[in-house]
């Protein structure tokens, strides 16, 4: 192995992260490793001062920070920074991920994960637990379970990619550089298809240790933007997941068709639900997997749409009698 080349490339996407980017960059350069690593920070034409902060760190840590600056926002043009810029420039044997509004909380994270993959060539990736900090409520909690284990394909597919957070992932770079089309089919949200793809390629080990922090509902983030979507926009988001899952099913040559079909039915049900399409929900195969109480509730709403108003009037009548 050429020890002059980085063993790990860290991929960091940044856009208007002025309030957070220092935490991310400090957590990168503060990593304690016995191998060289590089950090490719892609700034998508930030307008809030993020660019200047990245330049500052690139000048201070020229052997680690490799910035890529855009003069125009490429995400808005439908261009993926990861495939167009970061992966072609990555020199590491492994790729680690952390977006500019998240950060790593363990200075030994890279060493621990890279050591594992070096010793276990039959594993394609490893991940770990993380903390969630809700920027709206100020609450914090562990994201996942405190149990070390290997991740199963069923967990990854059915949990919508929520078996681990992107800031915890370290994987083999050659797999990402040769990933099939379905992996990058959801612009701006690649963690779910990446998780599916890697699990189809081999084993993923999950460490129970908390080694990163995910900021939920930061301004402009996917988690924040999703809350603002109209029913039609949310429906379209579910359609993209359905198409991605169909692509994953095709890539796996139908070996796990029943599993992918169940996940697709789940998103189809969510699509009907967000559009308040009760006939669609009742005829969706996912309906049969719901608890009896939920099935009864939806059936009543389907065939007795006036029940809400009736319940409201009865409640008001009971309250008036009590007075």
C-alpha positions in Angstrom: 0.0 0.0 0.0 1.3 3.5 -0.9 1.5 5.3 2.4 1.9 8.6 0.7 -1.8 8.4 -0.4 -4.7 8.9 1.9 -6.3 5.7 3.2 -9.6 7.5 3.7 -11.3 10.3 1.8 -13.9 12.2 3.7 -16.7 13.6 1.6 -18.3 16.8 3.0 -21.1 18.6 1.3 -21.6 22.2 2.4 -24.2 24.9 1.5 -24.9 27.9 3.7 -23.6 26.1 6.8 -21.9 29.1 8.3 -23.3 28.4 11.8 -22.1 24.7 11.7 -19.2 24.2 9.4 -16.5 24.9 11.9 -17.7 22.1 14.1 -17.6 19.7 11.1 -14.1 20.8 10.0 -12.7 20.8 13.5 -14.0 17.3 14.0 -12.2 16.2 10.8 -8.8 17.7 11.3 -8.9 16.6 15.0 -9.0 12.9 14.0 -6.2 10.8 15.5 -5.0 8.3 13.0 -1.8 6.4 12.1 -2.6 6.8 8.4 -3.0 9.9 6.1 -6.5 11.0 5.2 -8.0 13.8 3.1 -11.2 15.8 3.4 -12.9 17.0 0.2 -15.2 19.8 1.1 -17.6 20.7 -1.7 -19.2 24.2 -1.3 -22.2 24.6 -3.5 -21.9 28.4 -4.0 -22.8 29.3 -0.4 -23.9 33.0 0.2 -23.6 33.2 3.9 -19.9 33.1 4.6 -19.4 29.3 4.5 -17.0 29.6 1.6 -14.7 31.9 3.5 -14.5 29.6 6.5 -13.7 26.6 4.3 -10.9 28.7 2.7 -9.5 29.5 6.1 -9.3 25.8 7.0 -7.8 24.8 3.6 -5.0 27.3 4.1 -4.4 26.2 7.7 -4.6 22.4 6.9 -3.4 22.1 3.3 -2.4 18.5 3.7 -5.9 17.5 4.8 -8.6 19.9 3.5 -9.2 19.8 -0.3 -11.9 22.4 -1.1 -14.1 22.5 -4.2 -15.9 25.8 -4.7 -18.8 26.3 -7.1 -19.6 29.8 -8.4 -23.2 28.6 -9.2 -25.4 26.3 -7.2 -25.2 22.9 -9.1 -27.8 21.1 -7.0 -30.5 23.4 -8.3 -29.4 22.4 -11.8 -29.8 18.7 -11.0 -26.1 18.0 -10.8 -24.8 15.7 -8.0 -21.7 16.9 -6.3 -20.7 13.4 -5.2 -20.6 11.8 -8.6 -19.5 14.9 -10.6 -16.8 16.1 -8.3 -16.0 14.3 -5.1 -15.8 10.6 -6.2 -13.6 11.4 -9.2 -11.2 13.4 -7.0 -11.2 10.9 -4.1 -7.8 9.1 -3.6 -8.7 7.1 -0.5 -9.3 3.4 -0.3 -12.3 4.2 1.8 -14.9 6.9 1.7 -16.3 8.5 4.9 -19.3 10.9 4.9 -20.3 13.9 6.9 -22.3 16.9 5.7 -21.4 20.4 6.7 -24.1 20.8 9.3 -23.2 17.6 11.2 -20.0 16.7 13.0 -18.0 13.8 14.5 -17.8 13.5 18.2 -15.1 10.9 18.6 -11.5 11.7 17.6 -10.8 8.0 17.1 -13.7 7.4 14.7 -11.7 7.1 11.5 -9.0 4.9 13.1 -11.6 2.5 14.6 -13.7 2.1 11.5 -10.7 1.9 9.1 -9.0 -0.7 11.3 -12.1 -2.9 11.2 -12.4 -2.8 7.4 -8.6 -3.5 7.0 -9.0 -6.6 9.2 -12.2 -7.8 7.6 -12.0 -7.8 3.8 -15.4 -9.6 3.6 -17.1 -6.4 4.9 -17.9 -3.6 2.5 -18.7 -0.9 5.1 -19.1 -0.1 8.8 -21.2 2.4 10.6 -21.9 3.5 14.2 -24.5 5.0 16.5 -24.9 8.8 16.7 -26.6 11.5 18.6 -29.5 13.6 17.2 -29.8 17.3 18.1 -33.1 18.7 17.1 -32.5 22.4 16.2 -36.2 23.1 16.6 -36.8 21.7 20.1 -33.2 21.7 21.5 -33.7 18.0 22.5 -31.0 15.4 22.1 -31.1 11.6 22.0 -29.3 8.6 20.7 -30.4 7.8 17.2 -30.0 4.0 17.1 -29.8 1.0 19.4 -26.8 0.4 21.6 -26.1 -3.1 20.3 -23.1 -4.0 18.1 -24.3 -6.1 15.2 -24.2 -6.6 11.4 -27.0 -4.9 9.5 -29.5 -7.0 7.6 -30.9 -6.1 4.2 -34.4 -6.3 5.5 -33.7 -3.7 8.2 -32.1 -1.3 5.7 -34.8 -1.7 3.1 -37.8 -1.5 5.5 -36.4 1.2 7.7 -36.0 3.7 4.8 -32.3 3.9 5.2 -32.6 4.7 8.9 -30.5 1.8 10.1 -27.6 4.3 10.4 -26.9 8.0 9.7 -24.8 9.2 6.8 -22.3 10.8 9.2 -21.4 7.3 10.5 -20.6 5.6 7.2 -17.2 4.4 6.1 -17.2 2.2 3.0 -15.0 0.9 0.2 -14.4 3.6 -2.3 -14.3 1.3 -5.4 -17.9 0.3 -4.7 -19.1 3.9 -4.7 -17.2 4.7 -7.9 -18.9 1.8 -9.7 -22.3 2.2 -8.2 -25.3 1.4 -10.4 -27.8 4.1 -11.5 -30.4 3.5 -8.8 -27.9 4.6 -6.0 -28.0 8.1 -7.3 -31.6 8.3 -8.5 -32.8 10.5 -5.6 -31.1 13.9 -6.1 -30.0 15.4 -2.7 -31.0 12.3 -0.8 -28.6 9.4 -1.4 -28.3 7.8 2.0 -31.2 5.3 1.6 -30.1 3.9 -1.8 -26.5 3.8 -0.8 -27.4 1.8 2.3 -29.4 -0.7 0.2 -26.6 -1.0 -2.4 -23.9 -1.6 0.1 -25.9 -4.2 1.9 -26.5 -6.0 -1.5 -22.8 -5.9 -2.1 -21.7 -7.4 1.3 -21.8 -7.2 5.0 -22.1 -3.9 7.0 -20.9 -3.8 10.6 -22.6 -1.5 13.1 -20.8 -0.2 16.2 -22.9 0.8 19.1 -20.5 3.6 20.1 -21.8 7.2 19.5 -19.2 8.9 17.3 -21.1 11.7 15.5 -23.9 14.2 15.9 -26.7 14.8 13.4 -28.4 18.1 13.5 -32.0 17.7 12.7 -34.1 20.5 11.1 -31.3 22.8 10.3 -32.3 25.6 7.9 -32.4 24.4 4.3 -31.8 20.7 5.3 -33.8 17.8 3.8 -35.5 17.1 7.2 -36.6 20.8 7.4 -37.7 21.1 3.8 -39.7 17.9 3.9 -41.9 19.4 6.6 -42.8 22.3 4.2 -43.8 20.1 1.3 -47.3 20.3 -0.1 -49.2 17.0 -0.4 -48.5 16.9 -4.1 -44.7 17.5 -3.5 -44.6 14.9 -0.7 -46.4 12.4 -3.1 -43.7 13.1 -5.7 -41.0 12.4 -3.1 -42.6 9.0 -2.4 -42.7 8.3 -6.1 -38.9 8.8 -6.4 -38.4 6.2 -3.6 -40.7 3.7 -5.3 -38.7 4.1 -8.6 -35.4 3.7 -6.6 -36.7 0.5 -5.0 -37.8 -0.8 -8.3 -34.3 -0.1 -9.6 -32.7 -1.9 -6.6 -35.0 -4.9 -7.2 -33.9 -5.1 -10.8 -30.2 -4.7 -9.8 -30.5 -7.6 -7.4 -32.0 -9.7 -10.2 -35.2 -10.3 -8.2 -33.5 -12.2 -5.4 -35.3 -10.2 -2.8 -38.4 -9.2 -4.8 -40.8 -9.9 -1.9 -38.8 -7.6 0.4 -38.6 -4.8 -2.1 -42.3 -5.2 -3.0 -43.2 -4.8 0.7 -41.2 -1.6 0.9 -42.7 -0.3 -2.3 -46.2 -1.0 -1.0 -45.3 0.9 2.2 -44.4 4.0 0.2 -47.4 3.7 -2.0 -49.6 3.6 1.1 -47.8 6.8 2.5 -48.5 8.4 -0.9 -52.2 7.6 -0.7 -52.2 8.8 3.0 -50.6 12.2 2.3 -53.1 12.7 -0.5 -56.0 11.5 1.8 -56.9 8.9 -0.8 -58.8 6.5 1.4 -59.9 4.1 -1.4 -56.3 3.8 -2.4 -55.2 3.2 1.2 -57.8 0.4 1.7 -56.8 -1.4 -1.5 -53.1 -1.1 -1.0 -51.4 -4.4 0.2 -49.7 -2.5 3.0 -53.2 -1.8 4.6 -53.3 -5.5 5.7 -50.1 -5.1 7.8 -51.6 -2.3 9.9 -52.9 -2.8 13.4 -56.7 -3.6 13.6 -57.5 -0.2 15.3 -55.8 1.7 12.4 -57.6 -0.4 9.8 -60.9 0.3 11.4 -60.2 4.0 11.7 -59.3 4.3 8.0 -62.3 2.2 6.9 -64.6 4.5 8.9 -63.1 7.5 7.2 -63.4 5.9 3.8 -67.1 5.0 4.1 -68.4 7.5 6.6 -66.6 10.8 5.7 -69.0 12.8 7.9 -67.9 11.0 11.1 -65.5 13.8 12.1 -68.3 16.4 12.1 -70.7 14.0 13.9 -68.1 13.3 16.6 -67.5 17.0 17.0 -71.2 17.7 17.4 -71.7 14.9 19.9 -68.7 16.1 21.9 -70.1 19.6 22.1 -73.5 18.2 23.1 -72.0 16.2 25.9 -70.0 19.2 27.1 -73.0 21.4 27.1 -75.0 19.0 29.2 -72.2 18.8 31.8 -72.4 22.6 32.1 
